[in-house]
């Protein structure tokens, strides 16, 4: 299985859009990530039709065991980001 790093994504987009400089593409990609992060930090969600949705869920607190010491510790409630794939993305992955 192969993965792609942010810099490779920027390079791929730049290669497919020669009218844009590598620096311009990097600014655009970084700004997209900033916008998504800011929206999620404010409790909102970000949806890309047919691709998927980024959202925030609340993970309840509770008791957990520290595996190193065996001590029972109280975990606080916290916000976690998650991604839900859209219908078209699911179809592309399955085929």
LUMROTI-972556 format. One record per residue (C-alpha): residue number from 1; z, x, y; residue in three letters. Coordinates in pm, whole numbers, plus 50000, padded with zeros to 5 digits. Each point is the difference from the previous one (the first is absolute). Layout:
R/NUM/Z/X/Y/ala .
...
//
This chain:
R/1/50000/50000/50000/unk .
R/2/49908/50134/50341/unk .
R/3/50174/49945/50332/unk .
R/4/49887/50053/50357/unk .
R/5/50201/50158/50278/unk .
R/6/49983/49888/50362/unk .
R/7/49797/50306/50100/unk .
R/8/49745/49926/49725/unk .
R/9/49975/49640/50121/unk .
R/10/49933/50125/50353/unk .
R/11/49736/50241/49871/unk .
R/12/49828/49728/49794/unk .
R/13/49985/49762/50295/unk .
R/14/49870/50278/50225/unk .
R/15/49728/50088/49746/unk .
R/16/49885/49636/49982/unk .
R/17/50002/49965/50381/unk .
R/18/49838/50315/50141/unk .
R/19/49996/49848/50349/unk .
R/20/50381/50035/50006/unk .
R/21/50169/50338/50024/unk .
R/22/50263/50098/49745/unk .
R/23/50261/49993/50276/unk .
R/24/49901/49646/50103/unk .
R/25/50027/49878/49641/unk .
R/26/50341/50167/49965/unk .
R/27/50125/49825/50315/unk .
R/28/49871/49664/49873/unk .
R/29/50155/50036/49654/unk .
R/30/50333/50115/50146/unk .
R/31/50001/49708/50244/unk .
R/32/49938/49753/49716/unk .
R/33/50304/50138/49816/unk .
R/34/50211/49984/50317/unk .
R/35/49901/49637/50062/unk .
R/36/50083/49902/49641/unk .
R/37/50336/50182/50018/unk .
R/38/50094/49842/50333/unk .
R/39/49913/49650/49881/unk .
R/40/50207/50043/49682/unk .
R/41/50291/50150/50196/unk .
R/42/50006/49683/50212/unk .
R/43/50022/49788/49684/unk .
R/44/49636/49892/50012/unk .
R/45/49722/50028/49748/unk .
R/46/49653/50148/50001/unk .
R/47/49714/49837/49811/unk .
R/48/49655/50136/49924/unk .
R/49/49790/49715/49860/unk .
R/50/49881/50061/49643/unk .
R/51/50187/50332/49991/unk .
R/52/50370/49920/50017/unk .
R/53/50311/49945/50200/unk .
R/54/50287/50222/50112/unk .
R/55/50329/49819/50044/unk .
R/56/50375/50061/50016/unk .
R/57/50251/49863/49751/unk .
R/58/50376/50012/50006/unk .
R/59/50156/50174/49702/unk .
R/60/50346/49860/49937/unk .
R/61/50294/50232/49985/unk .
R/62/50222/50024/49698/unk .
R/63/50186/50230/49772/unk .
R/64/49835/50302/49840/unk .
R/65/50114/50290/49788/unk .
R/66/49966/50357/50122/unk .
R/67/49837/50166/49695/unk .
R/68/50151/50339/50080/unk .
R/69/50363/49891/50030/unk .
R/70/50006/49659/49832/unk .
R/71/50165/49863/50314/unk .
R/72/49922/49643/50102/unk .
R/73/49867/49988/50356/unk .
R/74/49914/49713/50231/unk .
R/75/49632/49989/50106/unk .
R/76/49924/49848/50340/unk .
R/77/49729/49741/50057/unk .
R/78/49681/50160/50131/unk .
R/79/49644/49928/50106/unk .
R/80/49717/50134/49784/unk .
R/81/49626/50001/50061/unk .
R/82/49766/49881/49729/unk .
R/83/49628/49947/49946/unk .
R/84/49840/49704/49826/unk .
R/85/49638/50049/49895/unk .
R/86/49746/49738/50105/unk .
R/87/49770/49809/49768/unk .
R/88/49691/50216/50055/unk .
R/89/50196/50325/49955/unk .
R/90/50151/49868/49676/unk .
R/91/49651/49911/49873/unk .
R/92/49863/50345/50087/unk .
R/93/50290/50171/49822/unk .
R/94/49963/49783/49689/unk .
R/95/49626/50062/49962/unk .
//
